[in-house]
Every structure is written in C-alpha cells, then in structure tokens.
Amino acid sequence: MPATAEATRAWLTLLRAPGVGAASIRSLLARHGSIVDACRHARREASGEAHAWLAAPDSARLDADEAWLAAADHHLLTCDSDDFPVLLRDIASAPAALFVIGDPALLWMPQIAIVGARSASAGGIANARAFAVAGNTVTSGLAEGIDGAAHAAALAAGGKTIAVLGTGIDLVYPRQHAQLAADIAANGALVGEYPPGVPGQANHFPRRNRIISGLSLGTLVVEASLRSGSLTTARYAAEQGREVFALPGSIHNPLARGCHKLIREGAKLVETATEVLEDLRGVGAILADGLRERLAALDTQSRIDPTAQPSGNTHGNDPEYAALMQALDHTPAALDELVERTGLAAGALSSMLLVLELDGLVCAENGRYARSVR
C-alpha cells in the first residue's frame, strides 16, 4: 500500500535526524510497529542533536523533500515496504530506505555489479565495456574509470544500469558524469540512501559499496590496486553470500594486484561474461523466491482493493502468464512490443518476465525477451 502523507513525513524526519542511522530506525520500527509511532518514540528517547532535530525539525527542509518526492520518477523505498528490494533487505547494515530517480522496478531485476579502478587502463575500460553488455542489469557507483565505462556501455547497448550514489540523491559526483547520470535516470535508476542536498563525505562512498553489492547477484572486479575501494565492494559481496569474480592481469600491472589478491582469497577467476552468468543462477533463485512472495502479496492486495494495480501472480495455470508465453517466441521482443501483444501493464509484465527468466523459461538480452531454447 502507498505510504500515507504522515508516514512519509515521519520517514523523512528520521532519515534527516543527525545520529539516527539505519540500524536505529530499523530497531525503532521493530519495537513500535509503524514509522509514525517510531518517530514519536524517537523524539522522546533521543538526546543531543538528534533530540533537538526531532523536537523541532526544519519544516522548510522537510517540505522541500516532499516536493522532491512529488516530482515525476522520484521515489522513496522504505524497508517496511513490499517494494524494497529483496536481496538488499536482509544484508548486514541494510539501509533503512532508498531514494530513487528512475525506475524502482529495476532494483528487482537480476544485477551484476561491475566495479574497478578510477584510473583504469585502456584494457580495463575495454573489459568493463565487454562484460557490461552481457545481459543482466549493470550496477555500479558512477565513479570515474571502470564504473563510468560499465554504465555507459550498458546504456549504449540498449541495456539497463543502476548507479548507487554516495551523495544526496539530487547531487552528482564526479561532476563530469552529470550527463551520464541524466542518461541513467532516464533509462535506468539512480539510487542512494542520503536525502536530497546531502554533500558527499569520505565515509559515504565506502558505505554505498554495501548497497552496490547488496543489490547484485554477484560482483565483478575488473581492475583494482591493493588499496582500491573496489576491494571493499568485493568484501561486502562475500560477506553477503554473493559471488565475487575477478579478472586476472599482468603481474607487472599495479591495477591487477587487487584482482590477484581477491583470486588468492577465493574469488572466481573469469575470462568471459558467460562464465559469470552461469555462476549467478544459484543466487538468482533467492531473487525469484522473493519476487514470487511480492507478487503473491500484491495479488492478495488487488483482490482486497480493486483499485490496486494487478500483478502477475505465480505462473502455474495463471491466464496472464499463459498469455505472455503465447506472446513470446524465439525472436527477441522489446517490453513495449509485449505490452501491445498481451495488453498487460508494463510494471506487472516486467515482474512476470523476471520470474520466467529466473525459472529458465525466458531469456533476456539488452532489454529484449524471447522463449528459452530448452
């Protein structure tokens, strides 16, 4: 169900409160049941700067946040919502909420994190581009070097990409990626845990790496020095039970040493995108199970509330899935073509296609879908 205005205000109030982090908000929710009650109790329990803010929050700032959320393609996904991405929900230090510009449904799509050195070599950039067009949604951090190359290559191939920011959701860092960020917002999603206007701080960027890995089925490190932040992303991925992949390089290349370290510690050495995709199927089953639960909940809601958007159900004998399978053949078709063929809403169709893809019945490449060859 959509959040009420009161709940949205409570979320924004807590997300802005100094010293009240994601863990505190989650604890308040667990103890008090709703974000409105959690905010009320936080006001009584807090001290110092947090108490001062919660006792008299900046109404103008919160009004501006609400105005930002009212704009087209601006969203707030909270951890108490069924729309919060399932792979991210239960990781250690999970964010309490995500601000999104673009398509929030993409956060449920199968993703591969592609990360690496900011001062990447020409060969590293070429490798990032090659792996970014393999099929899955590409998730990275909008940084210079490998991150930017992976985002741009995915978009150029007609695919989807997600950028996780270490700044407020309305800010772009580095500034030279302003156009790239705009392209991602229009054809993918910008995601961050920080409200509008929050400047980037040194500790924000390592923390955002847990979201990059947490959204993804696996993390590929293309190039990295021994002190690269990409190794932090790989460590988070391993702790989250996700696959970690690394590309080998010359023993004389300082940007290969971080990848070689990861391989010695158990990361999978890969040379082709096919190797990565084959290894991601196991974690993909988790995503499929979570999506089925979400679709079942949405279907129950639609029966209770006739105005709720219909969903895809589970596919068994469901007539909507039957219509979709009939509309698919072995020639890849774009989503808008399938919308026209089936008459189903694009949002519901995207979720149904993901379930079928993870069950091996549909294959997807660069945003086009076809029946799998079985």
C-alpha positions in Angstrom: 0.0 0.0 0.0 1.3 3.5 -0.7 2.6 5.4 2.3 0.4 8.0 3.9 1.5 11.6 4.0 2.0 11.3 7.7 4.2 8.2 7.3 6.2 9.8 4.5 6.8 12.8 6.8 7.9 10.6 9.6 10.3 8.7 7.3 11.9 12.0 6.1 12.1 13.3 9.6 14.0 10.2 10.9 16.2 10.0 7.8 17.3 13.6 8.3 17.9 13.3 12.1 21.6 13.6 12.9 23.0 10.5 14.6 19.9 8.4 13.8 21.2 5.8 11.4 19.6 2.9 9.5 20.1 0.4 12.4 18.4 2.8 14.8 15.4 3.3 12.5 15.0 -0.4 11.9 15.2 -1.0 15.7 12.5 1.6 16.3 10.3 0.0 13.6 10.7 -3.4 15.1 9.8 -2.2 18.6 6.9 0.2 17.7 5.4 -1.3 14.5 4.9 1.8 12.4 7.2 4.6 11.3 4.8 7.2 12.8 5.0 5.6 16.2 8.7 5.0 15.8 9.2 8.7 15.1 7.1 9.7 18.1 9.1 7.4 20.4 12.4 8.5 18.9 11.5 12.1 19.8 11.2 11.1 23.5 14.2 8.8 23.6 16.8 10.8 21.6 19.4 13.1 23.1 21.8 15.8 21.8 21.5 16.9 18.2 19.0 14.1 17.4 16.6 15.3 20.1 16.9 18.9 19.0 16.1 18.0 15.4 13.2 15.6 16.3 11.7 18.1 18.8 11.7 20.9 16.2 12.5 19.6 12.7 13.2 22.0 9.9 9.8 22.2 8.3 11.1 24.0 5.2 13.7 21.3 4.6 11.0 18.6 5.0 8.6 20.5 2.7 11.4 20.6 0.1 12.0 16.8 0.5 8.3 16.2 0.0 8.3 18.4 -3.1 11.2 16.5 -4.4 9.3 13.2 -4.0 6.3 14.6 -5.7 8.3 15.1 -9.0 8.0 12.5 -11.8 10.1 9.4 -11.4 11.2 10.3 -7.8 10.6 7.6 -5.2 11.3 6.6 -1.6 11.5 2.9 -1.0 11.4 2.1 2.7 12.4 -1.1 4.4 8.8 -1.7 5.7 7.5 -1.7 2.1 7.0 -4.8 -0.1 8.7 -2.8 -2.9 12.0 -2.7 -1.0 14.4 -5.0 -3.0 14.5 -8.5 -1.5 18.3 -9.1 -1.9 19.1 -5.9 0.0 16.5 -6.3 2.7 18.5 -8.7 5.0 22.1 -7.8 4.4 24.2 -6.6 7.4 23.8 -2.9 7.9 21.0 -2.7 5.3 19.8 0.8 4.6 16.5 1.8 6.1 15.3 3.5 2.9 16.4 4.2 -0.6 15.8 7.4 -2.6 15.4 6.6 -6.3 15.3 8.6 -9.5 14.1 6.5 -12.5 12.5 3.1 -12.5 12.4 1.4 -9.0 11.3 -1.9 -10.5 14.9 -2.3 -11.9 16.1 -2.9 -8.3 14.3 -6.3 -8.5 16.0 -7.2 -11.8 19.0 -9.6 -11.9 22.0 -7.4 -11.5 25.8 -7.8 -11.8 28.0 -5.2 -10.0 30.9 -4.1 -12.2 33.5 -2.1 -10.3 37.1 -1.2 -10.5 39.8 1.4 -10.6 39.1 5.1 -11.2 42.4 5.5 -13.0 41.7 2.4 -15.2 43.9 1.3 -18.1 42.6 1.3 -21.7 42.4 -2.5 -21.4 40.5 -2.3 -18.2 38.0 0.1 -19.8 37.6 -2.3 -22.8 37.0 -5.3 -20.4 34.4 -3.3 -18.4 32.5 -2.5 -21.6 32.6 -6.1 -22.8 31.2 -7.5 -19.6 28.6 -4.7 -19.2 26.7 -5.8 -22.4 26.3 -9.4 -21.4 22.6 -9.2 -20.5 22.0 -8.5 -16.8 21.3 -5.0 -15.4 24.7 -3.4 -14.5 25.1 -1.8 -11.1 28.0 0.4 -10.2 29.0 3.6 -8.3 29.1 6.3 -11.1 32.8 6.8 -10.3 35.4 7.6 -13.0 37.1 4.7 -14.8 35.6 1.3 -14.7 32.3 2.4 -13.1 31.5 5.0 -15.7 32.6 2.8 -18.6 30.3 0.0 -17.4 27.3 2.3 -17.0 27.9 3.9 -20.4 28.4 0.6 -22.2 25.2 -0.9 -20.8 23.2 2.1 -22.0 24.8 2.2 -25.4 23.9 -1.5 -25.9 20.2 -0.7 -25.0 20.5 -2.4 -21.6 19.7 -1.1 -18.1 22.0 0.2 -15.4 21.8 1.4 -11.8 24.1 3.9 -10.2 24.4 3.9 -6.4 25.4 7.4 -5.1 27.5 8.4 -2.2 25.9 11.8 -2.1 22.4 13.2 -1.7 20.2 11.7 -4.4 20.0 15.0 -6.3 23.8 15.5 -6.5 26.2 14.0 -9.0 29.8 13.1 -8.1 32.1 13.4 -10.0 30.6 16.4 -11.8 31.8 15.4 -15.2 29.4 12.5 -15.0 26.3 14.8 -14.9 25.2 13.8 -18.4 25.8 10.1 -17.7 23.7 10.4 -14.5 20.9 12.1 -16.5 21.0 9.2 -19.1 20.9 6.7 -16.3 17.9 8.4 -14.6 16.1 8.3 -18.0 17.0 4.7 -18.9 17.7 3.0 -15.5 17.9 4.3 -11.9 19.9 6.5 -9.6 19.8 5.1 -6.1 21.1 6.4 -2.7 20.4 6.3 1.0 21.0 10.0 1.5 18.3 12.6 1.2 18.4 15.5 -1.4 21.2 18.1 -0.8 23.4 15.9 1.4 27.0 16.5 0.3 29.4 13.6 -0.2 31.6 12.8 2.7 34.7 10.5 2.8 32.8 7.7 4.7 29.8 7.8 2.4 31.5 6.2 -0.6 32.8 3.0 1.2 29.3 2.7 2.8 27.5 2.9 -0.5 29.5 -0.1 -1.7 27.5 -2.4 0.5 24.4 -1.3 -1.4 26.1 -1.9 -4.8 27.0 -5.5 -3.8 23.7 -6.0 -1.8 21.5 -5.2 -4.8 23.5 -7.6 -7.1 23.7 -11.3 -7.6 27.5 -11.0 -7.8 30.3 -8.5 -8.1 32.9 -8.4 -10.8 36.2 -6.5 -10.1 37.8 -5.6 -13.4 40.9 -3.8 -12.2 42.0 -2.8 -8.8 45.1 -1.8 -6.9 45.7 -3.2 -3.4 44.1 0.0 -1.9 41.2 0.2 -4.2 37.7 0.8 -2.8 36.6 -2.0 -5.2 38.1 -4.5 -2.8 35.6 -3.1 -0.2 32.7 -3.9 -2.5 34.1 -7.4 -3.1 34.4 -7.9 0.7 30.8 -6.8 1.2 29.7 -9.2 -1.5 31.5 -12.1 0.1 30.0 -11.3 3.5 26.5 -11.1 1.9 26.9 -14.6 0.4 27.2 -13.3 -3.1 29.6 -14.4 -5.8 32.8 -12.5 -6.3 34.6 -12.5 -9.7 37.9 -11.0 -10.7 39.7 -10.6 -14.0 43.4 -11.6 -14.0 46.1 -9.3 -15.4 49.8 -8.9 -15.9 51.9 -9.4 -12.8 53.6 -6.2 -13.7 50.4 -4.2 -13.7 49.7 -2.5 -10.3 46.0 -2.4 -11.2 45.9 -6.2 -11.4 47.3 -6.8 -7.9 43.9 -6.2 -6.2 42.3 -8.7 -8.5 45.0 -11.3 -7.9 44.6 -10.8 -4.2 40.9 -11.5 -4.5 41.6 -14.6 -6.5 44.0 -15.9 -3.9 41.3 -15.3 -1.3 38.7 -17.3 -3.2 37.2 -15.0 -5.8 36.5 -16.8 -9.1 38.8 -16.1 -11.9 36.8 -15.3 -15.0 37.7 -14.6 -18.6 34.2 -14.4 -20.3 30.8 -12.9 -19.4 29.3 -16.4 -20.0 31.3 -17.7 -17.0 29.8 -15.0 -14.8 26.2 -15.5 -15.9 26.4 -19.3 -15.4 27.6 -18.9 -11.8 24.8 -16.4 -10.9 21.9 -18.8 -11.3 22.1 -20.0 -7.6 21.7 -16.6 -6.1 19.1 -15.8 -8.7 16.9 -18.4 -7.1 16.8 -16.2 -4.0 15.6 -13.3 -6.1 13.0 -15.4 -7.8 11.6 -16.6 -4.4 11.4 -13.1 -3.1 9.7 -11.8 -6.2 7.1 -14.6 -6.1 6.3 -13.6 -2.5 6.0 -10.0 -3.5 3.7 -10.8 -6.5 1.6 -13.1 -4.2 1.2 -10.2 -1.7 0.3 -7.8 -4.5 -2.3 -10.2 -5.9 -3.9 -10.6 -2.5 -4.0 -6.8 -2.1 -5.6 -6.5 -5.6 -8.4 -8.9 -4.5 -9.0 -6.8 -1.3 -8.6 -3.5 -3.1 -10.0 -3.4 -6.6 -8.1 -0.2 -7.4 -4.7 -1.8 -6.7 -2.6 -2.4 -9.8 -2.9 -6.1 -10.9 0.2 -8.3 -10.7 1.4 -11.4 -12.4 0.6 -13.9 -9.6 2.5 -17.2 -9.8 2.7 -18.7 -13.2 1.3 -22.2 -12.9 -2.1 -22.1 -14.7 -2.4 -18.3 -14.5 -4.1 -16.9 -17.6 -1.9 -13.8 -17.7 1.3 -16.0 -17.7 -0.3 -18.1 -20.4 -1.0 -15.0 -22.5 2.6 -13.8 -22.0 4.1 -17.2 -23.0 1.9 -17.2 -26.1 3.1 -13.7 -27.0 6.7 -14.8 -26.8 8.6 -16.7 -29.4 12.3 -17.3 -30.2 12.7 -13.9 -31.8 13.6 -11.3 -29.1 10.9 -8.7 -28.5 11.1 -5.4 -26.5 8.9 -4.8 -23.5 6.7 -2.3 -25.3 6.0 -4.9 -28.0 4.9 -7.4 -25.4 2.7 -4.8 -23.7 1.0 -4.3 -27.0 0.7 -8.1 -27.7 -0.7 -9.0 -24.2 -2.5 -5.9 -23.0 -0.7 -6.2 -19.6 0.7 -3.2 -17.7 4.4 -2.7 -18.2 5.2 -2.9 -14.5 3.4 -6.2 -14.0 4.9 -7.6 -17.2 8.4 -6.7 -16.1 7.9 -8.7 -12.9 6.4 -11.7 -14.7 9.2 -11.7 -17.2 11.8 -11.8 -14.4 10.1 -14.8 -12.7 10.0 -16.6 -16.1 13.7 -15.7 -16.7 14.8 -17.0 -13.4 12.8 -20.2 -13.9 14.7 -20.7 -17.2 11.6 -20.2 -19.5 12.6 -16.8 -20.9 16.0 -15.4 -21.9 16.7 -11.6 -21.8 19.4 -9.7 -23.7 19.7 -5.9 -23.9 16.1 -5.3 -22.8 14.6 -7.8 -25.3 12.9 -11.1 -24.3 12.4 -14.5 -26.0 11.5 -18.0 -25.1 14.5 -20.0 -23.9 15.7 -22.9 -26.0 15.1 -26.0 -23.9 
